[in-house]
Amino acid sequence: MTTPATSWTHKPVEVGLVGAGPWARAMHARMLAAGPETRLAAVWARRPEAAQETAAPYRAHVAASYDDLLDRCEAVAFAVPPAVQAELALRAAQAGKALLLEKPLGPDLAAAERVAEAVQEAGVVSQLVLTKRFHPATEAFLRAARTFPVTGARSCYLHGAFLGGEFATGWRLEHGALLDLGPHLLDLLDAAVGPIHTVRGTGDSRRWIELTCEHENGVVSQASLSGAVAVPRAVTRVELYGAQQPLAYDTADIDHEECWPVLRRAFATAVRTGRPGELDAARGLYLQRLIEQASHPYRRLAQPS
């Protein structure tokens, strides 16, 4: 996933940002404006004052409407709730814009399918913001996992953001950790252990949920998810077990600031070459199918051929 640290010789990708909440300000706007691969061209939000606050530090245009934003960019980044993203991403794809999408693709499987279909039909580049996948430590772990003879695996993603604060937002409190944190952890398990065949969930996604994943290679893995536990900082850990000493991945000591340049360059490279990476809308749909299956453990979903 890490891209070479060479100079950027292409024209910066002009990106419009949809959303002006905490994540838009803390990550998206700052990352896109840092360049040189991208330029924050415009910001649009349903609250004009929030859009102005987000755009001002980078002298980006404050779009008067979503159509105005689309007219001023060649790619659109989304930092909005899943239902809003699913609605607006369709229009952006139909307008021929590349898409930088948050996880999950939509609030439910049907919405995610519409987004993925729109991307495919329009032939536009898409990239999913699975933050940790753009860190060198994650790449090193997945590279080592490819040759590790795994017998079983366990993992967790835990934090206390749902207990209060800026990220205790409506959709997160309604749907819980499975929809918010599930894409991250399922993606890591799928990449480290092998494609997930079935997944079953038990517990309350708004408090604590356990997932049992059966992989195509016969390995079984476990995943614990919660956004409602009081921990000093977020805990993301994956452990692979087998005949060798365990192989572990832990984000406790990684600096997430190292993710943003890699993510930005990967997206800009995909836009300029017209070739999306592995973390595209199709990957997002695959993960949403797993989440849907975990939500209905006794209903087997048909997997795409």
C-alpha positions in Angstrom: 0.0 0.0 0.0 2.9 2.4 0.6 3.7 4.4 -2.4 7.3 5.4 -3.4 8.5 8.7 -1.8 9.2 10.3 -5.1 8.3 13.8 -6.2 4.8 14.4 -7.6 5.0 15.4 -11.2 1.3 15.4 -12.1 -1.1 18.2 -11.7 -2.8 18.1 -8.3 -6.2 16.4 -8.2 -8.8 19.0 -7.5 -11.0 17.6 -4.7 -14.3 18.8 -3.4 -15.1 17.9 0.2 -18.6 17.1 1.3 -19.1 17.6 5.0 -17.7 19.9 7.7 -18.0 17.9 10.9 -15.2 16.9 13.3 -13.7 14.2 10.9 -13.9 16.5 7.9 -11.9 19.2 9.8 -9.5 16.9 11.6 -8.6 14.7 8.7 -10.1 15.2 5.2 -9.6 18.9 4.7 -6.2 19.0 6.3 -5.0 16.0 4.3 -6.4 17.1 1.0 -5.0 20.6 1.4 -1.5 19.4 2.3 -0.7 18.3 -1.3 1.2 18.1 -3.5 -0.9 15.3 -5.0 -4.3 17.0 -4.2 -5.7 20.4 -3.7 -8.8 21.2 -1.6 -10.8 23.0 -4.2 -14.1 23.4 -2.4 -16.2 22.5 0.6 -19.9 22.0 0.8 -22.0 21.2 3.8 -25.7 21.6 4.7 -24.6 24.2 7.3 -22.9 27.0 5.4 -21.2 28.4 8.5 -19.6 25.0 9.1 -18.4 24.8 5.5 -16.9 28.3 5.8 -15.1 27.3 9.0 -13.7 24.1 7.4 -12.6 25.9 4.1 -11.2 29.1 5.5 -7.8 27.8 6.8 -7.0 26.5 3.3 -8.6 29.3 1.2 -10.9 26.7 -0.4 -14.1 27.8 -2.1 -17.3 27.5 0.0 -19.7 25.9 -2.4 -23.2 27.4 -2.4 -24.7 24.0 -3.4 -23.7 20.4 -4.1 -24.0 21.1 -7.8 -21.6 24.1 -7.3 -19.1 21.7 -5.6 -19.3 19.2 -8.5 -18.7 22.0 -11.0 -15.4 22.9 -9.2 -13.7 19.6 -8.8 -12.7 16.4 -10.5 -13.0 14.2 -7.4 -15.2 14.2 -4.4 -14.3 13.2 -0.8 -17.1 12.4 1.6 -17.1 13.0 5.4 -20.8 12.6 6.1 -23.0 9.9 7.6 -23.5 6.7 5.5 -27.0 7.6 4.4 -25.9 11.0 3.1 -22.8 9.5 1.4 -24.9 6.8 -0.3 -27.3 9.5 -1.7 -24.7 12.0 -2.9 -22.1 9.5 -4.1 -24.5 8.4 -6.8 -24.7 11.9 -8.2 -21.0 12.4 -8.1 -20.3 9.1 -9.9 -22.9 9.9 -12.6 -21.2 13.3 -13.0 -17.9 11.4 -13.7 -16.1 12.3 -10.5 -13.6 10.1 -8.7 -14.8 9.2 -5.2 -13.0 9.1 -1.9 -15.5 7.2 0.2 -15.8 6.7 3.9 -16.7 3.4 5.4 -19.3 2.0 5.4 -20.5 2.7 1.8 -24.1 3.1 3.0 -26.4 2.6 6.0 -27.5 -0.8 4.7 -26.6 -3.4 2.0 -29.1 -2.1 -0.5 -27.6 1.4 -0.4 -24.1 0.1 -0.6 -25.0 -2.0 -3.7 -26.4 1.2 -5.4 -23.1 3.0 -4.7 -21.0 0.2 -6.0 -23.2 -0.2 -9.1 -23.0 3.5 -9.9 -19.2 3.5 -9.6 -19.0 0.5 -12.0 -21.5 1.9 -14.5 -19.8 5.3 -14.6 -16.3 3.8 -14.8 -15.0 6.2 -12.2 -12.1 5.7 -9.7 -13.1 5.0 -6.1 -11.1 4.6 -2.9 -12.3 3.6 0.6 -10.9 5.4 3.6 -9.8 2.4 5.7 -7.3 4.5 7.6 -5.1 1.8 9.1 -4.5 0.1 5.8 -2.4 3.1 4.7 0.1 2.8 7.5 3.5 1.1 6.8 3.1 -1.0 9.9 -0.1 -2.5 8.5 1.5 -3.2 5.2 4.4 -5.0 7.0 2.0 -7.1 9.0 0.0 -8.2 6.0 3.1 -9.0 4.1 4.3 -11.2 6.9 0.8 -12.8 7.2 0.9 -14.0 3.6 3.6 -16.6 4.5 2.4 -17.4 8.1 0.8 -20.8 8.4 -2.2 -19.7 10.5 -4.4 -22.1 12.5 -6.6 -19.6 14.1 -6.9 -15.9 14.8 -8.5 -13.4 17.2 -8.8 -9.7 17.0 -10.5 -6.6 18.6 -11.3 -3.0 17.9 -12.4 -1.2 21.1 -12.9 2.4 22.0 -15.1 4.7 24.1 -16.2 7.3 21.5 -19.9 6.3 21.8 -19.9 7.2 25.5 -19.8 10.9 24.6 -17.9 13.6 22.6 -17.8 14.7 19.0 -18.0 11.2 17.5 -21.0 10.0 19.5 -23.1 10.9 16.5 -26.6 9.7 15.6 -25.8 7.0 13.1 -23.0 5.6 15.3 -25.3 5.4 18.4 -28.1 3.9 16.3 -26.1 1.2 14.5 -23.2 0.7 16.9 -19.7 -0.8 16.4 -20.6 -3.3 13.7 -21.3 -0.7 11.1 -18.7 1.8 12.3 -15.7 -0.4 13.3 -16.6 -3.6 11.6 -15.4 -2.6 8.1 -11.9 -1.9 9.5 -11.5 -5.2 11.5 -13.2 -7.5 8.9 -11.0 -6.0 6.2 -7.8 -6.7 8.3 -8.9 -10.3 9.1 -9.9 -11.0 5.5 -6.5 -9.6 4.2 -4.4 -11.4 6.9 -6.1 -14.8 7.2 -7.8 -15.2 3.8 -11.2 -14.5 2.3 -14.1 -14.7 4.8 -16.7 -17.3 3.8 -19.3 -16.7 6.5 -19.5 -14.5 9.6 -21.9 -14.8 12.6 -22.5 -12.1 15.1 -23.7 -12.3 18.7 -24.3 -9.5 21.3 -25.4 -5.9 21.0 -23.6 -3.8 18.4 -24.4 -0.7 20.5 -22.5 -2.2 23.5 -20.4 -5.2 22.6 -20.6 -7.6 19.7 -18.6 -10.8 19.0 -18.0 -12.0 15.4 -17.0 -15.6 14.4 -15.6 -15.7 10.9 -15.1 -18.8 8.8 -12.5 -18.3 6.1 -12.3 -20.1 2.8 -9.1 -21.8 3.9 -10.9 -23.4 6.9 -9.4 -21.1 9.5 -11.8 -19.7 12.1 -11.2 -16.2 13.5 -12.8 -14.1 16.3 -13.5 -10.4 16.4 -14.6 -8.3 19.4 -16.1 -4.9 18.7 -17.2 -2.1 21.0 -17.4 1.7 20.9 -18.8 1.9 24.4 -16.0 0.9 26.7 -13.9 3.1 28.8 -10.3 2.5 27.5 -7.5 5.1 27.7 -7.2 5.0 23.9 -8.5 2.9 21.0 -7.4 -0.7 20.9 -7.0 -2.4 17.6 -5.2 -5.8 17.6 -5.0 -8.8 15.4 -3.3 -12.0 16.5 -2.5 -15.0 14.2 -1.7 -18.3 15.8 -0.2 -21.5 14.4 2.8 -23.8 14.7 5.1 -20.9 14.8 5.3 -18.1 17.4 2.2 -15.8 17.1 2.2 -13.0 14.6 0.6 -9.9 16.2 -0.5 -6.5 14.8 -1.2 -3.7 17.3 -1.9 0.0 16.6 -1.1 1.1 20.1 2.3 2.6 19.0 1.6 3.7 15.5 1.3 7.3 14.5 -1.9 7.8 12.4 -0.4 10.9 10.9 1.7 8.6 8.8 -1.4 7.3 7.1 -2.5 10.5 5.5 0.3 11.1 2.9 0.1 7.5 1.8 -3.7 7.6 1.5 -3.5 10.9 -0.4 -0.9 9.7 -2.9 -2.7 6.4 -3.4 -5.9 8.2 -4.3 -4.3 10.8 -6.5 -2.3 8.1 -8.3 -5.5 6.1 -8.9 -7.2 9.2 -10.3 -4.3 10.1 -12.6 -3.8 6.6 -13.9 -7.5 5.6 -14.0 -6.7 2.4 -12.1 -8.3 2.1 -8.6 -6.4 0.1 -5.9 -7.8 -2.9 -4.0 -9.6 -0.7 -1.5 -12.3 0.5 -3.9 -16.1 0.6 -3.8 -16.2 -3.1 -4.7 -14.2 -3.8 -1.6 -16.6 -1.7 0.4 -19.5 -3.7 -0.9 -17.8 -7.0 0.0 -17.3 -5.7 3.6 -20.9 -4.5 3.8 -22.1 -8.0 2.7 -20.2 -9.4 5.6 -21.7 -6.9 8.0 -25.2 -7.7 6.8 -24.5 -11.4 7.3 -23.2 -10.7 10.8 -26.4 -8.8 11.5 -28.5 -11.7 10.4 -26.5 -14.8 11.5 -29.2 -17.3 10.4 -29.7 -15.9 6.9 -27.0 -16.8 4.4 -26.4 -14.1 1.8 -25.5 -14.9 -1.8 -22.0 -13.8 -2.5 -21.1 -12.2 -5.8 -19.5 -14.6 -8.3 
